[in-house]
Amino acid sequence: MTSVVSAQNLGLTFPTGDGDIVALSDVNLTINKGDFVSFIGPSGCGKTTFLRTIADLEKPTSGTLSVNGMSPEEARKARAYGYVFQAAALYPWRTIEKNIALPLEIMGHSAAKQAERVKRTMELVNLSGFEKKYPWQLSGGMQQRASIARALSFDADLLLMDEPFGALDEIVRDHLNSELLKLWARTEKTICFVTHSIPEAVYLSTRIVVMSPRPGRVTDIIESTLPRDRPLDIRETPEFLAIAARVREGLRAGHSYEEGSV
């Protein structure tokens, strides 16, 4: 298998006026091409920090990290990943199509190439017909789909998603979970997904990475035995519930419940 992300003995310490904060400690993880890997754990356990190190938004202080065989900095400059944040982070003065086209503008693509990429990615996230709308005219779920389209617009192989559906209601979240799986199947991207939800992690992932409270460590890596085709009602099956129970046990073993945020 082709390795997309490889971390070996990775550590990250933030110096502060009150002493050092160890955000990540001795993280060892390989993410292969086409994987859908979810990271779950309590607030402050390093899930987002690990995503940010992949994106070269934070610098590790120990160990090694490679992205597509490059350093994170080289991968960033090669535009090897798209990043979807917790909030949609769309510019309110730009239409949806102009928001999605922004990375393509920055990269210097022609107007024709921008239009072709925007059309394709809007179709992928089922937003066709909303090109001329502004973010404030769309629901929260539609705004997040536009954010995903923007991250897909320049066709990076790796998609980093930092709890993108956490602020949405359960009905919308279920729908977007199902749509994300379809999108993953169509694009064959590698996805790293941060979540606090056990059902969401189990439903979406090929592998679930359980992390402990600070300092963030990987305490368990759970391989999913669920089929790739996952209707929402698969969450009621014994196989799904057994995986969820193992995730819950992994969190408990890592003392995550002391933080009260699972």
C-alpha atoms as one frame of an Amber mdcrd trajectory, in Angstrom:
protein
   0.000   0.000   0.000   1.069   3.579  -0.677   1.682   5.627   2.457   0.153
   9.118   2.389   0.908  10.168   5.982   3.631   8.617   8.119   4.389   9.732
  11.680   7.209   8.197  13.699   7.769   9.063  17.360   6.107  12.411  16.658
   5.994  14.941  19.470   4.953  18.566  19.759   5.521  20.791  22.775   4.233
  24.352  23.090   6.341  26.651  25.308   4.243  28.985  27.496   4.898  31.434
  30.284   3.601  28.845  32.765   5.769  26.031  31.445   5.765  23.721  28.466
   2.549  22.067  27.227   3.073  18.657  25.644   0.370  18.455  22.967   1.576
  15.277  21.216   3.839  12.544  22.534   5.389   9.592  20.686   2.711   9.354
  17.980   3.301   6.508  15.534   0.807   6.193  12.689   0.690   5.346   8.989
  -2.244   6.390   6.819  -2.435   4.672   3.436  -3.852   5.895   0.150  -7.649
   5.639   0.094  -8.019   5.296   3.879 -10.759   7.105   5.772  -9.210   7.609
   9.209 -11.108   9.227  12.076  -9.421  10.669  15.163 -11.452  10.595  18.356
 -10.686  11.642  21.921 -11.423  14.368  24.473 -10.910  18.074  23.932  -7.237
  18.940  24.197  -5.984  15.461  23.296  -4.141  16.613  20.183  -6.535  15.525
  17.405  -6.615  18.923  15.731  -2.956  19.540  16.532  -2.007  16.374  14.654
  -4.085  17.492  11.662  -2.376  20.882  11.806   1.080  19.278  11.809   0.136
  17.371   8.649  -0.932  20.692   7.119   2.306  22.413   8.229   0.316  24.807
  10.417   2.248  23.524  13.453   5.846  22.305  13.596   6.685  19.056  15.432
   9.389  19.337  18.058  10.477  15.691  17.861  10.140  12.663  15.619   9.414
  12.644  11.887   6.346  13.270   9.733   5.979  12.805   5.990   3.067  13.628
   3.672   3.129  11.943   0.255   6.807  11.209   0.873   7.584  14.885   1.482
   7.978  17.051   4.529   4.747  18.814   5.582   6.222  22.095   4.327   6.978
  20.596   0.922   3.516  19.015   0.806   1.908  22.379   1.626   3.842  24.100
  -1.141   2.866  21.273  -3.523  -0.779  21.775  -2.456  -1.012  18.094  -1.558
  -4.062  18.468   0.698  -7.346  20.300   1.144  -8.429  21.456   4.609 -12.015
  21.702   5.887 -12.330  23.620   9.151 -14.915  23.360  11.931 -16.641  26.474
  10.595 -17.251  26.825   6.869 -15.105  30.012   6.776 -16.670  31.328   3.582
 -16.231  34.962   2.583 -19.700  36.594   2.894 -19.042  39.065   0.054 -18.217
  36.316  -2.453 -20.784  34.081  -4.122 -20.574  30.337  -3.533 -18.865  29.759
  -6.873 -16.362  32.533  -6.121 -15.647  31.069  -2.673 -14.996  27.660  -4.185
 -12.807  29.180  -6.898 -10.613  31.098  -4.437  -7.778  28.505  -4.202  -7.795
  28.229  -7.995  -7.496  32.016  -8.325  -4.548  32.032  -5.921  -2.913  29.221
  -7.893  -3.281  31.214 -11.112  -5.625  28.917 -13.033  -7.377  30.374 -16.063
 -10.996  31.497 -15.844 -12.019  28.529 -17.990 -10.208  26.061 -15.717 -11.755
  27.683 -12.645 -15.250  27.421 -14.113 -14.727  23.759 -15.031 -13.390  22.828
 -11.583 -16.111  24.783  -9.739 -18.852  23.142 -11.800 -17.435  19.667 -11.150
 -16.954  20.095  -7.411 -20.368  21.706  -6.927 -21.888  18.670  -8.617 -19.879
  16.384  -6.317 -21.356  18.013  -3.195 -24.867  18.444  -4.663 -24.799  22.242
  -4.750 -25.492  22.746  -8.469 -27.876  25.667  -8.931 -26.521  27.630  -5.974
 -23.522  29.135  -7.764 -24.747  32.748  -7.544 -25.980  32.565  -3.941 -24.088
  34.116  -1.065 -23.124  32.131   2.072 -25.756  33.871   4.219 -28.429  32.587
   1.824 -27.494  28.935   2.509 -28.111  26.683   5.483 -25.244  25.628   7.743
 -25.093  22.226   6.103 -24.961  23.717   2.622 -22.209  26.103   3.712 -20.131
  23.157   4.912 -20.684  21.389   1.596 -19.393  24.518  -0.130 -16.359  24.420
   2.181 -15.748  20.794   1.184 -16.092  21.735  -2.499 -13.486  24.487  -2.026
 -11.086  21.950  -0.475 -11.687  19.590  -3.412 -11.449  22.237  -6.127  -7.712
  21.854  -6.789  -7.951  18.044  -6.707  -5.548  17.240  -3.865  -5.368  13.557
  -2.979  -5.576  14.181   0.782  -8.538  15.792   2.566  -8.089  16.998   6.164
 -11.404  17.560   7.988 -11.464  19.090  11.471 -14.850  18.239  12.994 -16.715
  19.802  10.052 -20.198  18.692  11.145 -19.904  19.229  14.898 -22.092  22.351
  15.018 -24.907  20.908  12.890 -28.099  19.279  14.150 -28.311  15.492  14.136
 -30.566  15.187  11.082 -28.319  17.368   8.927 -25.232  15.662  10.313 -26.572
  12.213   9.406 -27.309  13.394   5.880 -23.853  14.910   5.420 -22.176  11.796
   6.848 -23.963   9.734   4.206 -23.067  12.235   1.469 -19.424  12.294   2.576
 -19.176   8.513   2.226 -20.569   8.758  -1.308 -18.110  11.530  -2.102 -15.219
   9.461  -0.730 -16.288   6.487  -2.869 -16.479   8.634  -6.008 -13.206  10.517
  -5.533 -11.094   7.823  -3.801  -9.451  10.538  -1.697  -7.568   9.813   1.506
  -9.470  11.442   4.378  -8.334  12.353   7.900 -11.381  13.283   9.979 -11.508
  14.687  13.525 -14.659  14.028  15.560 -15.973  13.786  19.128 -18.787  11.432
  18.061 -18.334   7.675  18.426 -21.198   6.805  16.000 -19.829   9.256  13.415
 -16.320   7.806  13.689 -17.549   4.225  13.331 -19.952   5.012  10.488 -17.415
   6.865   8.344 -14.090   5.176   8.874 -11.937   2.363   7.630  -9.808   2.964
  10.744 -10.459   4.784  14.006  -7.554   6.303  15.927  -8.302   6.673  19.648
  -6.279   9.345  21.441  -5.657   9.962  25.129  -5.884  13.230  27.071  -2.839
  15.491  26.981  -0.169  14.627  26.246  -1.861  13.319  23.113  -0.965   9.709
  22.426  -2.469   7.042  20.190  -3.955   4.473  22.567  -5.767   2.270  20.032
  -6.174   1.878  16.277  -9.355   0.045  15.345  -9.772  -1.481  11.911 -13.379
  -1.376  10.710 -14.922  -4.603   9.427 -17.972  -2.805   8.028 -18.584  -2.953
   4.252 -17.784   0.122   2.156 -21.482   0.511   1.295 -23.003   1.790   4.538
 -26.655   2.806   4.718 -27.495   4.820   7.835 -29.365   1.903   9.396 -26.095
  -0.075   9.559 -25.661   1.754  12.865 -28.253  -0.571  14.423 -26.385  -3.760
  13.507 -24.475  -5.895  16.042 -21.237  -5.460  14.061 -21.488  -1.652  14.222
 -22.346  -1.678  17.925 -19.419  -3.996  18.659 -16.965  -1.576  16.985 -18.538
   1.355  18.854 -18.134  -0.554  22.126 -14.449  -1.098  21.402 -13.973   2.616
  20.676 -15.757   3.471  23.924 -13.569   1.035  25.819 -10.450   2.517  24.219
 -11.513   5.982  25.330 -12.221   4.730  28.834  -8.854   2.959  28.992  -7.185
   6.238  28.038  -9.076   7.999  30.856 -10.863  10.201  28.349 -14.025  10.316
  30.417 -12.204  12.274  33.103 -12.311  15.163  30.660 -16.056  14.745  30.141
 -15.969  15.516  26.437 -16.557  12.311  24.500
